[in-house]
Amino acid sequence: MPRRRQLLATAAGLLAARQAAAQAEATRIIVNFTPGGSLDGTARLLAEHAMRDGRGTVVVENRPGAGGNIGAAAVARARPDGRTLLAALDTGLTVNPHLFRDMGFDPLRDLVPVAHLGSFQLVLLVHPAHPATDLRSFLEGARRSPAFYASGSVGSPGHLAMEHLRQSAGLPTTALEHVPQRGNPEALTAIVSGTVPAGFLAIGGGPDLVRSGRLRALAVSGAERAAVLPEVPTVAESGFPGFEVRVANLLLAPRGTPDAVLAEWATVSQAAMAGEAARGRLPGWGIDPWPGGDLPALLAANNARWGRVVREAGMRLD
């Protein structure tokens, strides 16, 4: 009997060692927001495709907090060997440096873009009891009496888009009152329940609620109408030419990761986003494929634009 126990213990030890070794060799894609959103779903699509493509074990790990800074910092400080990657919104590079006094790292210095994983626009939603039936009436109502709106957090895409709209419309700072939530799903729930009557949110969660009549859509933020809500006009069509807000999902790596590894993951990402699984799921999440172009130029332009919006709004987080 003691001999059998010894053999079982040895076998268990070997299995644990193999599992630890496999985990150590796994590639981690850290998502710096909560599970369940389109960024998380996109990262999981990429992980599934990479494993089918023979890239070994790829695990997705959610590390939310501090506007995405916690997860991003973990990747920025990771060994640059291609085993740790970051799935993040471009706002982590274009907004957070203006928003936070000290991020604890420099995303533009410590992280390098690997691939564009699609982008999404936002939709201005109101509870059915809200009197506004279009963007004009929403803004006119806010000019008469402050309008409360929800977003995922201070400095989230929904907060930025609404503040950009306020500035574009020339409304006073008191016209739109921000009620930050703990993520986009919570913000959507707040609007559906009527706790907060409005919000400019990522389009992914809105179409079904609009179609069922549980929410009313007033405008979308992209340059063109959204395929999932083709009847809803853009902000530009509604009287603000040139207004456009799109948020990019990015794959990033620690600075110093070998160029060959970056190129390999860029190729895998491109194939994943064009694959059958992505074609079936991304449209429902409101994510459009990357149309091509200069990614560094896009980040530079967004960095300048959001810097102006953040400064004028007086947004600041410690």
C-alpha positions as CSV (number, residue, x, y, z in Angstrom):
1,M,0.0,0.0,0.0
2,P,2.7,2.6,0.9
3,R,4.4,1.7,-2.5
4,R,1.1,2.4,-4.3
5,R,0.7,5.8,-2.5
6,Q,4.3,6.7,-3.5
7,L,3.6,5.9,-7.1
8,L,0.4,7.9,-7.1
9,A,2.2,10.8,-5.5
10,T,5.0,10.7,-8.1
11,A,2.5,10.5,-11.0
12,A,0.6,13.5,-9.5
13,G,3.8,15.4,-9.2
14,L,4.8,14.7,-12.8
15,L,1.3,15.8,-14.0
16,A,1.5,19.0,-12.0
17,A,4.9,19.7,-13.4
18,R,3.8,19.1,-17.0
19,Q,0.7,21.4,-16.5
20,A,3.0,24.1,-15.0
21,A,5.4,23.8,-17.9
22,A,2.5,24.0,-20.4
23,Q,1.1,27.1,-18.7
24,A,4.6,28.7,-18.7
25,E,4.9,28.1,-22.4
26,A,1.4,29.4,-23.2
27,T,0.8,32.7,-24.8
28,R,-1.3,35.1,-22.8
29,I,-3.5,37.7,-24.4
30,I,-4.4,40.1,-21.6
31,V,-7.7,42.0,-22.0
32,N,-7.6,45.2,-19.9
33,F,-11.4,45.3,-19.6
34,T,-14.1,43.1,-18.0
35,P,-15.3,39.9,-19.7
36,G,-18.3,40.0,-22.0
37,G,-17.6,43.0,-24.1
38,S,-16.7,43.1,-27.8
39,L,-13.0,43.5,-27.0
40,D,-13.0,40.4,-24.9
41,G,-14.9,38.5,-27.6
42,T,-12.5,39.6,-30.3
43,A,-9.5,38.5,-28.2
44,R,-11.1,35.1,-27.7
45,L,-11.7,34.8,-31.4
46,L,-8.0,35.5,-32.0
47,A,-6.9,33.0,-29.3
48,E,-9.1,30.3,-30.8
49,H,-7.8,30.9,-34.4
50,A,-4.1,31.0,-33.2
51,M,-4.5,27.6,-31.5
52,R,-6.2,26.1,-34.6
53,D,-3.3,27.6,-36.6
54,G,-0.8,25.6,-34.5
55,R,0.4,28.4,-32.2
56,G,0.2,26.3,-29.1
57,T,-1.8,27.2,-26.0
58,V,-3.2,30.7,-26.0
59,V,-5.1,31.9,-23.0
60,V,-7.2,35.0,-22.5
61,E,-6.8,36.8,-19.2
62,N,-9.0,39.7,-18.1
63,R,-7.3,42.4,-16.0
64,P,-9.6,45.4,-15.8
65,G,-9.3,48.5,-13.8
66,A,-8.0,52.1,-13.9
67,G,-9.4,52.7,-17.4
68,G,-7.4,49.8,-18.8
69,N,-4.1,50.8,-17.2
70,I,-3.8,47.8,-14.9
71,G,-3.8,45.3,-17.7
72,A,-1.8,47.5,-20.0
73,A,0.9,48.0,-17.3
74,A,1.2,44.2,-16.8
75,V,2.0,43.8,-20.5
76,A,4.3,46.8,-20.7
77,R,6.4,45.3,-17.9
78,A,6.3,41.7,-19.3
79,R,9.3,40.0,-20.9
80,P,9.3,41.0,-24.6
81,D,9.4,37.4,-25.9
82,G,6.0,37.3,-27.7
83,R,4.4,35.2,-24.9
84,T,2.5,38.2,-23.4
85,L,0.2,40.3,-25.6
86,L,-2.4,43.0,-24.9
87,A,-5.9,43.3,-26.4
88,A,-6.9,46.9,-25.8
89,L,-8.9,49.9,-27.0
90,D,-6.8,52.6,-28.8
91,T,-8.0,55.0,-26.0
92,G,-5.4,53.4,-23.7
93,L,-2.8,55.1,-25.9
94,T,-4.7,58.2,-27.1
95,V,-6.8,59.2,-24.1
96,N,-5.3,57.9,-20.9
97,P,-2.0,59.8,-21.2
98,H,-4.0,63.0,-21.1
99,L,-6.5,61.7,-18.4
100,F,-4.2,60.3,-15.8
101,R,-1.5,62.2,-13.9
102,D,0.6,59.1,-13.5
103,M,-0.1,55.9,-15.4
104,G,2.9,54.2,-13.9
105,F,4.2,53.5,-17.5
106,D,4.3,55.2,-20.8
107,P,2.0,53.4,-23.3
108,L,3.5,55.1,-26.3
109,R,7.0,54.2,-25.2
110,D,6.5,50.8,-23.6
111,L,4.0,49.2,-25.9
112,V,4.1,48.6,-29.7
113,P,1.0,48.1,-31.9
114,V,0.9,44.7,-33.5
115,A,-2.4,44.6,-35.3
116,H,-5.8,46.3,-35.7
117,L,-8.6,44.0,-34.6
118,G,-11.5,46.0,-36.1
119,S,-13.2,49.1,-34.8
120,F,-16.7,50.1,-33.6
121,Q,-18.8,53.2,-33.4
122,L,-21.1,54.3,-30.7
123,V,-24.9,55.0,-30.6
124,L,-26.7,57.6,-28.6
125,L,-29.5,55.8,-26.8
126,V,-32.3,57.0,-24.6
127,H,-35.0,55.3,-22.6
128,P,-38.4,55.2,-24.3
129,A,-39.8,57.6,-21.7
130,H,-37.3,60.2,-22.8
131,P,-38.9,63.0,-24.8
132,A,-36.2,63.3,-27.4
133,T,-36.9,61.7,-30.8
134,D,-33.8,62.8,-32.6
135,L,-30.4,64.4,-31.9
136,R,-31.6,67.9,-32.3
137,S,-34.4,67.5,-29.7
138,F,-32.0,65.8,-27.3
139,L,-29.6,68.7,-27.5
140,E,-32.3,71.3,-27.3
141,G,-33.7,69.6,-24.2
142,A,-30.2,69.6,-22.6
143,R,-29.8,73.3,-23.3
144,R,-33.0,73.9,-21.3
145,S,-32.4,71.5,-18.5
146,P,-29.3,69.3,-17.7
147,A,-29.4,65.9,-19.3
148,F,-28.0,63.0,-17.3
149,Y,-26.2,60.3,-19.2
150,A,-24.4,57.0,-18.4
151,S,-21.1,55.7,-19.7
152,G,-18.7,52.8,-18.8
153,S,-16.5,55.1,-16.7
154,V,-14.7,58.4,-16.6
155,G,-12.7,58.7,-19.8
156,S,-14.5,55.8,-21.5
157,P,-15.5,56.1,-25.1
158,G,-19.0,57.0,-24.2
159,H,-17.9,59.8,-21.9
160,L,-15.5,61.1,-24.6
161,A,-18.1,60.9,-27.4
162,M,-20.7,62.8,-25.4
163,E,-18.2,65.4,-24.3
164,H,-17.1,65.8,-27.9
165,L,-20.7,66.2,-28.9
166,R,-21.3,68.8,-26.2
167,Q,-18.3,70.8,-27.4
168,S,-19.3,70.5,-31.0
169,A,-22.8,71.7,-30.2
170,G,-21.6,74.6,-28.1
171,L,-23.5,73.6,-25.0
172,P,-22.4,74.8,-21.6
173,T,-20.5,72.3,-19.4
174,T,-23.6,72.0,-17.1
175,A,-25.9,70.8,-20.0
176,L,-24.8,67.2,-19.9
177,E,-24.3,65.5,-16.5
178,H,-22.1,62.4,-16.5
179,V,-23.1,59.4,-14.4
180,P,-20.2,56.9,-14.7
181,Q,-20.9,53.2,-14.3
182,R,-18.6,50.2,-13.8
183,G,-18.4,49.2,-17.5
184,N,-20.4,49.4,-20.7
185,P,-22.8,46.5,-19.7
186,E,-23.7,48.3,-16.5
187,A,-24.3,51.6,-18.4
188,L,-26.6,49.8,-20.8
189,T,-28.5,48.3,-17.9
190,A,-28.9,51.7,-16.3
191,I,-30.5,53.2,-19.5
192,V,-32.8,50.2,-20.0
193,S,-34.0,50.4,-16.4
194,G,-34.5,54.2,-16.7
195,T,-32.1,54.8,-13.8
196,V,-30.1,57.0,-16.2
197,P,-32.1,58.2,-19.2
198,A,-29.4,58.4,-21.9
199,G,-26.0,57.3,-22.9
200,F,-23.5,57.2,-25.9
201,L,-22.4,53.6,-25.8
202,A,-20.6,51.1,-27.9
203,I,-23.0,49.9,-30.5
204,G,-22.7,46.2,-29.8
205,G,-25.3,45.9,-27.1
206,G,-27.8,48.3,-28.5
207,P,-29.4,47.0,-31.7
208,D,-31.6,44.2,-30.3
209,L,-32.8,46.6,-27.5
210,V,-33.7,49.2,-30.1
211,R,-35.5,46.8,-32.3
212,S,-37.5,45.5,-29.4
213,G,-38.5,49.0,-28.4
214,R,-36.8,48.9,-25.0
215,L,-34.4,51.7,-26.1
216,R,-34.6,54.5,-28.7
217,A,-31.5,55.3,-30.9
218,L,-31.0,58.9,-31.9
219,A,-27.7,58.9,-33.8
220,V,-24.5,56.9,-34.4
221,S,-21.1,58.3,-34.2
222,G,-19.4,57.0,-37.3
223,A,-18.9,58.7,-40.6
224,E,-21.4,56.3,-42.1
225,R,-24.5,54.6,-40.8
226,A,-24.1,51.4,-38.9
227,A,-25.0,48.2,-40.8
228,V,-26.8,46.9,-37.6
229,L,-28.9,50.1,-37.3
230,P,-29.2,51.4,-40.9
231,E,-32.3,53.5,-40.1
232,V,-30.4,55.6,-37.5
233,P,-28.7,58.7,-38.9
234,T,-25.1,59.7,-38.1
235,V,-24.3,62.7,-35.9
236,A,-22.9,64.3,-39.0
237,E,-26.2,63.8,-40.9
238,S,-28.0,65.3,-37.9
239,G,-26.4,68.7,-38.2
240,F,-22.7,68.3,-37.2
241,P,-20.7,67.7,-40.4
242,G,-17.3,66.1,-39.8
243,F,-18.2,64.6,-36.5
244,E,-16.9,61.0,-36.3
245,V,-16.0,58.8,-33.4
246,R,-14.7,55.3,-33.9
247,V,-12.8,53.2,-31.4
248,A,-10.2,50.7,-32.5
249,N,-9.5,47.3,-30.9
250,L,-5.7,46.7,-31.0
251,L,-3.3,44.0,-30.3
252,L,-0.1,45.3,-28.7
253,A,3.1,43.8,-27.3
254,P,5.9,45.0,-25.0
255,R,8.4,47.2,-26.6
256,G,11.5,45.2,-27.6
257,T,9.5,42.1,-28.8
258,P,11.4,40.8,-31.9
259,D,10.2,42.1,-35.2
260,A,9.7,38.5,-36.5
261,V,7.4,37.7,-33.7
262,L,5.4,40.9,-34.2
263,A,5.1,40.1,-37.9
264,E,3.9,36.6,-37.1
265,W,1.2,37.8,-34.8
266,A,0.1,40.5,-37.3
267,T,-0.4,37.8,-39.9
268,V,-2.3,35.5,-37.5
269,S,-4.5,38.5,-36.4
270,Q,-5.3,39.4,-40.0
271,A,-6.3,35.9,-40.8
272,A,-8.3,35.6,-37.6
273,M,-10.3,38.7,-38.4
274,A,-11.0,37.5,-41.9
275,G,-11.9,34.0,-40.8
276,E,-15.3,32.3,-40.9
277,A,-15.8,32.6,-37.1
278,A,-15.1,36.3,-37.1
279,R,-17.4,36.9,-40.1
280,G,-20.2,35.2,-38.2
281,R,-19.7,37.1,-34.9
282,L,-18.1,40.5,-35.4
283,P,-21.1,42.1,-37.2
284,G,-23.4,41.2,-34.3
285,W,-21.0,43.0,-32.0
286,G,-21.0,46.1,-34.2
287,I,-17.3,45.6,-35.1
288,D,-16.2,46.5,-38.6
289,P,-12.9,45.2,-40.1
290,W,-9.9,47.4,-40.4
291,P,-10.1,49.2,-43.8
292,G,-6.4,49.5,-44.0
293,G,-4.1,52.6,-43.7
294,D,-1.4,53.9,-41.5
295,L,-2.1,52.7,-37.9
296,P,0.6,55.0,-36.3
297,A,-0.9,57.9,-38.1
298,L,-4.4,57.0,-36.8
299,L,-3.1,56.8,-33.2
300,A,-1.3,60.2,-33.6
301,A,-4.5,61.9,-34.9
302,N,-6.6,60.4,-32.2
303,N,-4.1,61.4,-29.6
304,A,-4.2,65.0,-30.7
305,R,-8.0,65.1,-30.9
306,W,-8.7,63.5,-27.6
307,G,-6.1,65.6,-25.9
308,R,-8.0,68.7,-26.9
309,V,-11.4,67.2,-25.7
310,V,-10.0,66.1,-22.4
311,R,-8.3,69.5,-21.7
312,E,-11.4,71.5,-22.6
313,A,-13.6,69.3,-20.5
314,G,-11.2,69.4,-17.5
315,M,-11.2,65.6,-17.2
316,R,-8.6,64.3,-14.8
317,L,-7.9,61.1,-12.8
318,D,-5.2,60.5,-10.3
